[in-house]
Amino acid sequence: MSRGLLVSYAVLTLVLAGAPLVLDAYWVDVLNSVGLYALLALSLNIILGDAGLFNMGHAAFYAVGAYTTAILNTRLGLPTLWALPVSGLVAALFAALVARPVIHLRGDYLLIVTIGLGEIVRIALVNDVFGLTGGANGLFGIARPTLFGLKIRRPHEFFYLIWVFVALTVFLFHRLEQSRFGRALNYLREDPVAAEGSGVNTARYKLLAFALGAAWAGMAGNLYAAKMTIISPESFSFWESVLLFLIVILGGSGSIPGVILGAFLVVGLPELFRGFASARMLVFGLVMMVLMVFRTQGLLPLRTVRFKKSDLQRAQARP
């Protein structure tokens, strides 16, 4: 991680830490939504940005995590935060199960399949296929999370819970980028054929990317359920997947700082135009179009490593 990026993260951390002290409850809640979508977009970035796999059904994993939390809490009495790792694990297992038969697909074909997956999950929730999801009405009465004896219920309390989890995610995902697993995903993104020829088990790494991204989306679903105390299938529609896809592409596919910036713009920017009433989404759309025309690689694209000619010559000269 470069020094400039560390400084940027430090400044952002200081600004966010002081935000609840100067903002009212409404804007703190807006930042809570930005944090949740940042978590979801970072989880999608593992699949789309790092591995290069088109996924527009990511809301399905989000829904699995949220409903797992709701069922465990309302029916079994498990504390909400205790259900956090369970929600991630269930979402990861679900992703591995449904992705295994279609993992060989590429590009548009995989995109279409993931769209279908998202709709299947939503319809299953609406029709209460398993008799646990409450149908179209959803589930309610989810308990507020408790941390060190403190019940978290106010916006500024959720603010610190959500953004601490975002900070932890950013740290872990930066470490992941530098690991062998992260490099293998990057090989997949650049050229799957060459990666397989170099000894990378492409099917295994694709499946792991889906499972890891789904696990983080499931944990974000846990935080969403704890914050809202009520969930319904409408909260996990196809539009949610489109929004996450937009955040990753707009911010810069594969770029962690870009994804965070994209979450601020896509989720927070429309609130600044709320005074324009019905025209605010038109203004927001025009802003997005201008940004995409002049920044085709995203606002903060992934920086590629460039080697000097002298470095390559020294590497070739080694025995």
URFENNOR-V5854 format. One record per backbone hydrogen bond with DSSP energy under -1.0 kcal/mol. NH is the residue of the N-H (numbers start at 1). CO is the residue of the C=O. E is the energy in kcal/mol with one decimal. If there is no record, write none. Layout:
# URFENNOR-V5854
nh->[NH:NH]
co->[CO:CO]
e->[E:E]
This chain:
# URFENNOR-V5854
nh->[6:7:8:9:10:11:12:13:14:15:16:17:18:21:22:23:28:29:30:31:32:33:34:35:36:37:38:39:40:41:42:43:44:45:48:50:51:53:60:62:63:64:65:66:67:68:69:70:71:72:73:74:75:78:83:84:87:88:89:90:91:92:93:94:95:96:97:98:99:100:105:109:111:112:113:114:115:116:117:118:119:120:121:122:123:124:125:126:127:129:131:138:139:142:147:150:152:158:159:160:161:162:163:164:165:166:167:168:169:170:171:172:173:174:175:176:177:178:179:183:184:185:186:187:188:189:190:191:195:196:197:198:199:200:202:205:206:207:208:209:210:211:212:213:214:215:216:217:218:219:220:221:222:223:224:225:226:227:228:229:231:235:236:242:243:244:245:246:247:248:249:250:251:252:255:259:260:261:262:263:264:265:266:267:268:269:272:274:276:277:279:280:283:284:285:286:287:288:289:290:291:292:293:294:295:298:299:300:312:313:314:315:316:317]
co->[2:3:4:5:6:7:8:9:10:11:12:13:14:18:19:19:24:25:26:27:28:29:30:31:32:33:34:35:36:37:38:39:40:41:44:45:46:47:57:58:59:60:61:62:63:64:65:66:67:68:69:70:71:72:79:81:83:84:85:86:87:88:89:90:91:92:93:94:95:96:102:106:107:108:109:110:111:112:113:114:115:116:117:118:119:120:121:122:123:124:128:135:231:229:150:147:145:154:155:156:157:158:159:160:161:162:163:164:165:166:167:168:169:170:171:172:173:174:176:179:180:181:182:183:184:185:186:187:191:192:193:194:196:195:200:201:202:203:204:205:206:207:208:209:210:211:212:213:214:215:216:217:218:219:220:221:222:223:224:225:139:232:233:238:239:240:241:242:243:244:245:246:247:248:252:255:256:257:258:259:260:261:262:263:264:264:269:271:273:274:276:277:279:280:281:282:283:284:285:286:287:288:289:290:291:295:250:251:308:309:310:311:312:313]
e->[-1.9:-2.3:-2.2:-2.5:-2.3:-2.5:-2.5:-2.4:-2.1:-2.4:-2.6:-2.4:-1.5:-1.1:-1.4:-2.0:-2.0:-2.1:-1.8:-2.1:-1.6:-2.0:-2.2:-2.3:-2.2:-2.5:-2.2:-2.1:-2.3:-2.8:-2.4:-2.0:-2.1:-2.2:-3.4:-2.7:-1.2:-2.6:-1.8:-1.5:-2.5:-2.1:-2.1:-2.1:-2.9:-2.1:-2.0:-2.3:-2.7:-2.4:-2.3:-2.8:-2.0:-2.3:-1.3:-1.1:-2.8:-1.8:-2.4:-2.7:-2.2:-2.2:-2.6:-2.4:-2.4:-2.5:-2.1:-2.4:-2.4:-1.3:-1.8:-1.4:-2.0:-2.4:-1.8:-2.3:-1.9:-2.1:-2.2:-2.3:-1.9:-2.4:-2.3:-2.0:-2.7:-2.4:-2.0:-2.3:-2.4:-2.0:-1.1:-1.1:-2.0:-2.0:-2.7:-1.9:-3.0:-2.1:-2.2:-1.4:-1.6:-3.0:-2.5:-1.9:-1.5:-1.9:-2.4:-2.3:-2.2:-2.7:-2.2:-2.5:-2.8:-2.0:-1.9:-2.2:-1.9:-1.0:-1.4:-2.1:-2.1:-2.0:-1.9:-2.0:-2.0:-2.1:-2.2:-2.7:-2.4:-2.4:-2.2:-1.2:-1.3:-2.3:-1.6:-2.2:-2.5:-2.1:-2.3:-2.3:-2.2:-2.4:-2.8:-2.5:-2.5:-2.3:-1.9:-2.0:-2.7:-1.9:-2.0:-2.0:-1.5:-1.8:-2.2:-2.6:-2.2:-2.0:-2.6:-2.4:-2.5:-1.8:-1.9:-2.1:-2.6:-2.1:-2.4:-2.5:-2.2:-2.0:-2.3:-3.0:-2.4:-2.0:-2.4:-2.1:-1.9:-2.3:-2.7:-2.0:-1.8:-2.2:-3.0:-2.0:-1.1:-1.0:-1.2:-1.1:-2.2:-1.8:-2.0:-1.6:-2.2:-2.5:-2.5:-2.2:-2.2:-2.2:-2.2:-2.3:-2.2:-2.3:-2.0:-2.0:-1.8:-1.9:-2.6:-2.8:-1.9:-2.2:-2.1:-2.1:-2.3:-1.5]
